Amino acid sequence: MSQPVSGATEAARASDFLAAARDILPWMIEIRRDLHQHPELGLEEFRTASRIQGLLDEIGIVHVDGLAGTGVLGLLRGTAEGRTVALRADIDALPLEDAKETSYRSQVPGKMHACGHDVHTAVLLGAARILAGMTERFRGTVKLIFQPAEETVGGAKMLIEEGVLENPAVEAIFGLHVDPGLDVGRFGIRYGQRNASSDNVHLTIHGRSGHGAYPTSGVDAIVIAAQVVTALQSVVSRNVDARQSAVVSFGTIQGGTQRNILAERVELVGTVRSLDQTTRELVLNRVRECAEGIAAGMGGHAEVEIDPSYDPLVNNDAMVEVVRESARALAGDENIFVIPRANMGVEDFAYYVSKVPGAFFSLGVRNEAEGVVHPVHNNRFDIDERSMAFGAAIQVLNALSVLDSPR
Ligand code: NI
């Protein structure tokens, strides 16, 4: 069972799985459209979780419920002991008004599956159904992770704390994301760094109030804040190695009460993004040192609060290679897009791949001829639903590649 399969065998096997996924495509579409009409925000995915549980019951897959509240873990065992592989889908929606005019548009005002997590869920159920029909053909365990709150608090971290990667220990993990920039039938892969880390920075600049006509009577927190903002713009250009990437952005600044009173206090809130832990620590240290040093040098002081948000997502190259082989067998080399640059957005799949080897990749869902071109987080976002067959088939192949590989 674990001897390497030849390219021809692999392609034959892949076309069987694609055919199986196409057979159940109407079922996946129905699930996706139901979830699409009933979007739920992070940690509130109760209806979604109960649908997933019901569908796993229907397929005959045992599951653990209530992880971090709304997470569901399906467990599928082959004929004998073996490796353990995990497949993950995020299940939460976004606070956005659905502006599409389709029969399956959101029925919940102000909430929408605008990031395709409904698709990820339906695709994982599709892969689960195919794998459940062939347990006699593999050994080991497939864990199906239905994860809440990707968009908000990083549900991945919570599920890991609840032990989804243990008992049995996960040896490899795969996750996918819909990509409306990539045509249906294509896959996007990226070796190494894929998504940035993010940290929230809250600066409070303290001065001393005084009359605006007599500036020596106080310490002007607004003038200090102006110097601090300007200086922090040089952290990326002067402190970060030019071959690395980072962003320092402040989105809000607030302070002062009246035109002729020196401001006593100014608050700034911003975000720091970087692609690796070394750069991340460097930037955060420099933000702290510059803000504190400049404020002190000007007679005030700065309080710097850094609230670590998501870790950078760094793919394991061997696992990316597994995805590449699966994509090649399914769709051919010409349909594999090697993503040239990492993305400064975040993705909480990062937490899984910081613990176990894994790969996060993109599923093409674009169909320009049918107007399916809107980006994620847009109120007209939609997909070409045929993409779901490719998604389910590639996850089946990824899982089997790991289970079939010799220990
Ligand atoms: Ni997303």
Residues whose N, C-alpha, C, O or C-beta is under 5 A from the ligand:
A	BS01	NI	C115
